[in-house]
Amino acid sequence: MPRSGFARSNSTLIGFIQQSVDIGVIWMTLWSTAVVYQVPWQPVFSGGALVTSLLFWLLGRQYNLYNSWRTESVASEVRQVLATWVSVLLCLLLIAYSLKISDQYSRRVILTWMALAPLNLAVFRAFLRMALHQARIDGRNYRRVAVAGVGNLGQDLVQNFRDNQWMGIHVTGMYGNEGIPVELAAEKNLVYLGDLDQLIADSRSGHFDEVYIALPMTAVEEIRDTIDGLADCSVQVNLVPDLLTFKLVNSRTRNVGPMPVISVYDSPLDDSGYLLKRLEDIAVATICLAVVSIPMLFIAVAIKLTSPGPVIFRQRRYGMSGEEIYVWKFRSMTVCEDGDQIVQARLGDQRVTQLGAFLRKTSLDELPQFFNVLQGTMSVVGPRPHAVAHNEEYRATIDGYMLRHLVKPGITGWAQVNGWRGETDTHEKMERRIEHDLYYIRNWSLRLDIFIIMMTVFKGFTSKRAY
């Protein structure tokens, strides 16, 4: 077993290394870029690097970039680095505009530096985290913790620490006033060390670096007494909310004045994530429209020549936050239904035109929705929008159905690339589609979006269920 105190003394050193290397990376990237472009080092470069380093350090501390990332993923830390760099660039642009000094710099050097510095910062962070992960798995850079609470919440927390050894969390034991049945302790390898009074006594003796309070929400007095008792100890105390019984969607904490609040249902996109996804939508939609503009023109002409009616069919759908939007499609039926009752297309549906059957089978009828994306009412990737009538039907029978509107609807989505598109003639099929939609919302990332887009290109355009 590693010796006590190693983690606590090492955390300050790791933070110092991170701050020092961040500053070094910013300077070295600018210097090496100037060397590559054979631009002599000038005093303005030193001044720019100094201001940038100071801004990155100040904003990094403001954004908690130098706090402990022990229990967070590498991706979360890298996203925070990139978000901090974007904020720094905005400040630099404002300074350059106000002082009118942008003409003093080589544009090639500065633009290249602006692009390479965040990549180098992110790569360093990723390598450092991987090294720390391996060190923690090997039994170094650890933290010894105790868990207050022997119920399901406490047991799940212990198992989570064991499943993620890269965190370097060693659970010494569990405490609770009720105790743990011998059979259960043996089955799950749980160590029971005593009641909550014993926890306070052991914490005063310096047995732990941290205590996690994982008591049920009904145990208000026990929670309060434990927190009050631990106030007389030199350990970090963490309160684990008993929310695992709820179906959380991107829950996060925030403050309302001085009061902490936990959001139970929330969008997966913060400000930087929203901007990143919007840039992704604009880029992908613009490229796709440039590629398919000529085929879209031929499709429009073919629709006009083969059946009477408009070329574009607009139907009311629910968009983000449940607001009504109009989704555009190439008309594939002889009717344009948009009322309170809409019948889904079925196999051999007489309303579908001969050309429309081909368009629906290949998803070509959805190409106009790239204009919805540019308009901002849809995204390239997200839960597929359902007709308003279908929303009203299923929201009353499927738990969490409307949570799919925490993000913009998409042209393609996680449900579609996993085969859950087309007719939902049974309640179970719609439930499966919603399960995939909520999985996407809970696990959103730019990487997942790109994966879904690639899956759509290779397997998502056609479906046996698309009638």
DARA-V224550 format. One line per field, one symbol per residue. ss: DSSP state (H for helix, E for strand, C for the rest). phi: phi as a letter, one per 30 degrees, with the letter a starting at -180 (. if undefined). burial: # if it has 9 or more other ideal C-beta (glycine too) atoms within 8 Angstrom, else .. Layout:
BEGIN
ss = ???
phi = ???
burial = ???
END
This chain:
BEGIN
ss = CCCCCHHHHHHHHHHHHHHHHHHHHHHHHHHHHHHHCCCCCCHHHHHHHHHHHHHHHHHHHHCCCCCCCCCCCHHHHHHHHHHHHHHHHHHHHHHHHHHCCHHHCCHHHHHHHHHHHHHHHHHHHHHHHHHHHHHHHCCCCCEEEEEECCCHHHHHHHHHHHHCHHHCEEEEEEECCCCCCHHHHHHHCCCEEECHHHHHHHHHCCCCCEEEECCCCCCHHHHHHHHHHHCCCCCEEEECCCCCCCCCECCEEEEECCEEEEECECCCCCHHHHHHHHHHHHHHHHHHHHHHHHHHHHHHHHHHHHCCCCCEEEEEEECHHHCEEEEEEECCECCCCCCCCCCCCCCCCCCECHHHHHHHHHCHHHCCHHHHHHHCCCEEECCCCCEHHHHHHHCCCCCCHHHHHHCCCEEECHHHHCCCCCCCCCHHHHHHHHHHHHHHHHCCCHHHHHHHHHHHHHHHCCCCCCC
phi = .dddjddddddddddddddddedddddddddddddddhcedbeddddddddddddddddddddidcddceccddddddddddddddddddddddddddchcdddcdddddddddddedddddddedddddddedddddjchcbcbbcckcdddddddddddddbdddiccddlcbadcibeedddddchcccckddddeddddddidbcbbccbcddddddddddddddddcbcbdcbccddcddcddbhdacaccidcdbcddcaddcddddddddddddddddddddddcddeddddddddddcadkddcccbdbccdiiddbcccbddbbdbbdacdbbcddbdidddddddddddddciddceddddddddjdbbdcldddceeddedddddbcdiedddcdbddbdbaddddcjcbidcdbddddddddedddddddceadddedddddddddbcdcadcdc
burial = .....##..##..##.###.###.###.###.##..#......###.##.###.###.###.#.#........#.##############.##..##....#...#...##.###.###.###.###.###.#####...############.#######.#....###########...#...##..#.####..#.###.##...#########......##.###.##..#.#.#..#.##.....###..........#####.#...###.###.###.###.##..#..##..##.##...#....#########....#########..#.....#..##..#..##.#######.############..###############..##..#.##.###############..##.#.....######.#######.#...##..##.##...#..#..##
END
